[in-house]
Amino acid sequence: MASTDGTYLFNDLRSLISLVDELRDVGLQQYIKLPRIAVVGSQSSGKSSVLESIVGYDFLPRGDGVVTRRPTELRLVHLPEGDKEQAWAVFENNKDRKITDFSQVTREINELTDKVAGKNKGIIDDPIVISVYSTNCPDLTLIDLPGITRIPLSGSDQPPDIEKLTRRMAARYISDPRTIILAVIPANADMTTSDALQMAREFDPEGNRTIGVITKIDIMDKGTNAKRMLLGQDVPLKLGYVGVKNRNQQDIHDNKRVRYALKEEEDYFESHPVYSTLPPGSVGTKNLTKKLTQILYKHIKSFLPEILRELLVKLREAEERLKDLGEPVPGDVKDKVHMLWSLVTDFGEIFKNTIRGKYDRRLNLSGSKELQGGARIRQIFNNLLQEYEKATTDYSDHDIEYAIRQHEGDTLPGFPSADVFEFLIRPQLEKLREPVEECVSEVHHYLEVLSHKIVAKIFFRFPQVTGEISDLVSSVLARERDRAKEVVDALIDSEEGYIFTNDSEYISSRTNLIPGVDKPEQDERSLLDKAIAPIRNRNQSQDLFVREMRNRLDAYFKICVRNVRDTVPKSVGHFLVRSVMEKLQLELYNAINKAAENWSKLMAEPAAVAEEREKLIAIISTLKKAHRVLKKDPNLAAIADDLREEVNRRPASGSAAAPPGDRPRDPRDPRDSRERPRDPQMQPRRDPSAGNLRPDRGPDGRSVPPPPPGTGPSPGHQRAPSSSNAPKPQASLFGEANGKGAAGPKPTTANPLFDA
């Protein structure tokens, strides 16, 4: 049952360590770091002697120079104490063989080391895994690492940078925050220069997972002791230090058994005037073993929920990546074409969903801060002609007056011609053509970039197909762009060629005759004033004409800009965006059907994709085995179900989160097991250009490819019966219009501007 601190209780330490060992057996450590104890120290620091004392048997190789040349993973299993002592070892490469003679274990380690690392003292990072079952050993898993060596042996296979090699190997293990560091430090050396402590400080600066072991206490100089070391007064560690007395070289030559050495160690510390006064648990192999088991027990318990969560996340990511890779390429031409149809259908769905603004987890757009899909197109439309406000900005009063005089001809002055207005407004209307054409080009460019991005995503397995599909998409987009460009050019031509408006404000305020100049009041004026009055009145009238002409030009230009800002987006949306959405998928189907055999030849999957699929299958198999191992414990089975729901609610790595109300469907979720109402939008519609039913939707709303050439339509391609409950059609920028010509009902979406 779960404890109040969020960890999970186990019956005993063995069950907990067995669980982690079983996870290692299924290969989980290849993908997820598992809790362990790594023994690190300099060459000849006494690492092997410490491990033999913990195990209770003499079995590790000994000799001059570097002896541990491959990491050795020791899985210690404590057997229930019976009438007699029992012990045996099993190597991972031969699990059926029990070795009861531990001298044979030593020979086996040497043979395995020489086989991989060579016989000339080479060092290699390829662990040897040994399980030791004994009534004397504790339940622990330890990794003995090669000692940190400063100078290579002369005439050996050791490289000149042997120190970097051994440090790098040790760092690979102890850098993992789930690894407990057992730092072995000889007491007869300055501990501030200890290689083990230096590396522990580098990767565990807080000292939260480092245990110090002080060796060679019995051979310190006379008059000195390791009290300050053991109490952590020189280099403090949160988990503290334990001092041990190992067998000396003479004891090893005399083949003194480890059990007798442990008894001598106990007597030594109990009788020592300094060490006997230290706090309990400070010295002795038994205290070290007890401390390691307690720390490892707590360590594993605290990390198991995190390991389970990481496993589920990696499993989901691997399954989704495998789904992206798809099934292996079939050998039959017909099956290849069907696969290609399925990919085209996925491409069409993602393309349309992106334009509509719908969430589609198959296309990752989360990395960009810019607007995407239909929102980007709408932004382009919103920016159209924003800087165009007045028509007469470039006209001075003199320019307008000149135009008025120019178009009076030889007629009586004072009657401005309508030709003046057309003469001045048309150049300004022509200036609208370039930004309008740029709008078309910009929308086309975005659609091309988007489509190629989706093509690369969907068809990445088939590079040759990717190129052909991209070319087809580009040709369709270019054709529809040219068509849309003709339409918008015609709109500008109509604005230039026919000056007209029904705008009520313009008609009411800008079509009245210019009022005459008021006569001056009868007063006493000089003869000079009376002489120049006709000239002044004529100038005032001319200024009035210029001002009124300017106002009328600006007012009419504003109306034209407003009309163009409305009609051009509608035209581009209909003749380019909507047209591409409707025709692109169908034209790809038709192109494939016309040359099915040629297309099938292009579907050669790169070796890297097949290799990645095999690796993913192996990873998924390993993760599922590990998941079954973890779920054997009822407590972890309960948390596994909770974590799976949590992981499934999260977006996959690198993908955008699903917006509210558009949660990705999960067949394992009971909320998704109920029958959903069918979306009328998913019913097949007639393509206005082809006159036949679109083959990408079946009556059940699912995507289905078109039938092979000559096989006739399948049931999934028949027209779905109309539903009386379907929502009424609604006019939208990229949707079917109401009334005549509508192909079918359209659902109302959150953004009707981009509903197809």
CORHU-V859815 format. One record per residue. N is the residue number from 1. OMEGA is omega in whole degrees, -180 to 180 (NA if undefined). Layout:
BEGIN
n-><N,N>
omega-><OMEGA,OMEGA>
END
This chain:
BEGIN
n-><1,2,3,4,5,6,7,8,9,10,11,12,13,14,15,16,17,18,19,20,21,22,23,24,25,26,27,28,29,30,31,32,33,34,35,36,37,38,39,40,41,42,43,44,45,46,47,48,49,50,51,52,53,54,55,56,57,58,59,60,61,62,63,64,65,66,67,68,69,70,71,72,73,74,75,76,77,78,79,80,81,82,83,84,85,86,87,88,89,90,91,92,93,94,95,96,97,98,99,100,101,102,103,104,105,106,107,108,109,110,111,112,113,114,115,116,117,118,119,120,121,122,123,124,125,126,127,128,129,130,131,132,133,134,135,136,137,138,139,140,141,142,143,144,145,146,147,148,149,150,151,152,153,154,155,156,157,158,159,160,161,162,163,164,165,166,167,168,169,170,171,172,173,174,175,176,177,178,179,180,181,182,183,184,185,186,187,188,189,190,191,192,193,194,195,196,197,198,199,200,201,202,203,204,205,206,207,208,209,210,211,212,213,214,215,216,217,218,219,220,221,222,223,224,225,226,227,228,229,230,231,232,233,234,235,236,237,238,239,240,241,242,243,244,245,246,247,248,249,250,251,252,253,254,255,256,257,258,259,260,261,262,263,264,265,266,267,268,269,270,271,272,273,274,275,276,277,278,279,280,281,282,283,284,285,286,287,288,289,290,291,292,293,294,295,296,297,298,299,300,301,302,303,304,305,306,307,308,309,310,311,312,313,314,315,316,317,318,319,320,321,322,323,324,325,326,327,328,329,330,331,332,333,334,335,336,337,338,339,340,341,342,343,344,345,346,347,348,349,350,351,352,353,354,355,356,357,358,359,360,361,362,363,364,365,366,367,368,369,370,371,372,373,374,375,376,377,378,379,380,381,382,383,384,385,386,387,388,389,390,391,392,393,394,395,396,397,398,399,400,401,402,403,404,405,406,407,408,409,410,411,412,413,414,415,416,417,418,419,420,421,422,423,424,425,426,427,428,429,430,431,432,433,434,435,436,437,438,439,440,441,442,443,444,445,446,447,448,449,450,451,452,453,454,455,456,457,458,459,460,461,462,463,464,465,466,467,468,469,470,471,472,473,474,475,476,477,478,479,480,481,482,483,484,485,486,487,488,489,490,491,492,493,494,495,496,497,498,499,500,501,502,503,504,505,506,507,508,509,510,511,512,513,514,515,516,517,518,519,520,521,522,523,524,525,526,527,528,529,530,531,532,533,534,535,536,537,538,539,540,541,542,543,544,545,546,547,548,549,550,551,552,553,554,555,556,557,558,559,560,561,562,563,564,565,566,567,568,569,570,571,572,573,574,575,576,577,578,579,580,581,582,583,584,585,586,587,588,589,590,591,592,593,594,595,596,597,598,599,600,601,602,603,604,605,606,607,608,609,610,611,612,613,614,615,616,617,618,619,620,621,622,623,624,625,626,627,628,629,630,631,632,633,634,635,636,637,638,639,640,641,642,643,644,645,646,647,648,649,650,651,652,653,654,655,656,657,658,659,660,661,662,663,664,665,666,667,668,669,670,671,672,673,674,675,676,677,678,679,680,681,682,683,684,685,686,687,688,689,690,691,692,693,694,695,696,697,698,699,700,701,702,703,704,705,706,707,708,709,710,711,712,713,714,715,716,717,718,719,720,721,722,723,724,725,726,727,728,729,730,731,732,733,734,735,736,737,738,739,740,741,742,743,744,745,746,747,748,749,750,751,752,753,754,755,756>
omega-><-177,176,-175,-178,175,176,-174,-174,175,-176,-180,-178,-176,-179,-179,-180,177,179,-180,178,179,176,176,-178,-180,175,-176,-178,176,-173,-179,179,-179,179,-178,175,179,-179,-177,179,179,179,178,177,179,-178,-177,180,178,-179,179,178,179,-179,-179,-178,178,-175,-178,-179,177,180,-179,178,-178,-179,177,-175,172,175,-179,179,-179,176,-176,-179,-180,178,177,-178,179,-179,-178,-179,178,177,172,-179,179,177,-176,-177,178,-173,-178,-176,176,-180,-180,178,-174,171,175,175,178,-180,-180,178,180,-180,180,179,-180,-178,-176,-174,-178,-176,-175,172,176,-179,-178,-178,178,-169,167,-177,-179,173,-180,179,-176,174,-177,-173,177,174,-179,170,-177,178,178,-177,174,-179,179,-173,-176,-175,179,178,180,178,-179,177,-178,-178,179,180,-177,180,178,-179,-178,177,179,178,178,-179,-179,-179,-171,177,180,-179,178,-179,174,-177,174,-175,-179,-174,176,-177,-177,176,180,-175,178,177,-178,177,-178,-179,179,180,178,178,-179,-175,176,-173,180,-180,-176,-175,180,174,178,176,-179,-179,176,178,-173,-179,175,178,179,-180,178,176,-175,-176,-179,177,-175,179,178,-178,179,178,-175,173,-178,179,172,-178,172,178,180,175,-179,173,176,-175,179,178,-179,178,-180,180,177,-177,-175,-177,178,178,179,177,178,178,-179,179,-178,-177,-180,-177,-177,-176,-179,-173,179,-179,-179,178,180,179,-176,-177,175,-179,179,178,177,180,179,-180,-180,-179,180,-178,180,179,179,-178,-179,-179,-177,-176,-175,178,179,178,179,178,180,178,-178,178,180,179,179,-180,-180,180,180,177,178,177,177,179,178,180,175,-177,179,-179,-176,-179,-179,179,177,180,177,178,179,176,-180,179,177,178,177,178,-179,-180,-179,180,-179,-180,180,178,-179,-179,-180,179,176,-173,-180,179,-178,177,-174,-176,-177,178,-178,177,-177,173,-178,179,178,179,178,177,177,179,-178,-179,-176,173,-180,-177,-179,-177,-175,179,-170,180,-178,-177,171,177,179,179,-179,179,178,180,180,-180,-178,-176,171,-179,-179,179,-179,-180,177,179,-178,-179,175,179,178,-178,-179,-180,-177,-173,-174,176,-180,177,179,178,179,-174,-176,178,178,178,175,177,178,-179,-179,177,179,-180,-180,178,180,178,-180,-178,179,177,179,178,179,180,-173,-173,-174,-180,-174,-176,-179,177,180,179,-179,179,179,179,179,179,-180,-180,178,180,180,179,-180,176,-180,178,179,180,176,-178,-177,174,178,178,179,177,-180,178,179,-170,-178,-179,-176,173,173,-178,-174,-179,179,-178,-176,-173,-173,180,177,175,179,-180,180,179,180,177,178,180,178,179,179,179,179,177,179,178,-179,-178,-176,-179,179,180,-180,-179,180,178,179,179,-180,177,-180,177,-179,-179,-180,178,178,-179,-179,177,-179,-179,-179,179,178,178,-180,179,179,179,-179,179,176,-172,-179,176,177,-178,179,179,-177,-172,179,-173,-177,-179,178,179,-177,-169,-169,-177,-179,-179,175,176,-177,179,179,-178,-177,-179,-174,-177,179,178,-179,179,-180,-175,175,-176,178,-180,-179,180,178,179,178,179,179,178,180,178,178,179,-180,178,179,-178,178,176,179,179,177,177,-179,-177,175,177,-176,179,179,177,180,-179,179,180,179,-179,179,177,-180,-179,-179,178,-178,174,177,-180,179,180,-179,177,179,180,178,178,180,-179,178,-177,179,-178,179,-179,-179,178,-178,-178,-180,179,179,175,-177,179,-180,-179,-177,177,-180,180,177,174,-175,-178,-175,178,179,-179,176,-174,-173,180,176,-178,179,177,-178,179,176,178,178,180,176,-179,175,-177,180,-177,175,-179,-179,-178,180,-180,179,177,-179,-179,180,-179,-178,179,-179,179,-179,-179,178,-174,-179,-179,177,179,175,172,-173,178,178,-175,-178,-179,180,178,175,-180,-179,-180,-175,-179,-176,175,-179,NA>
END
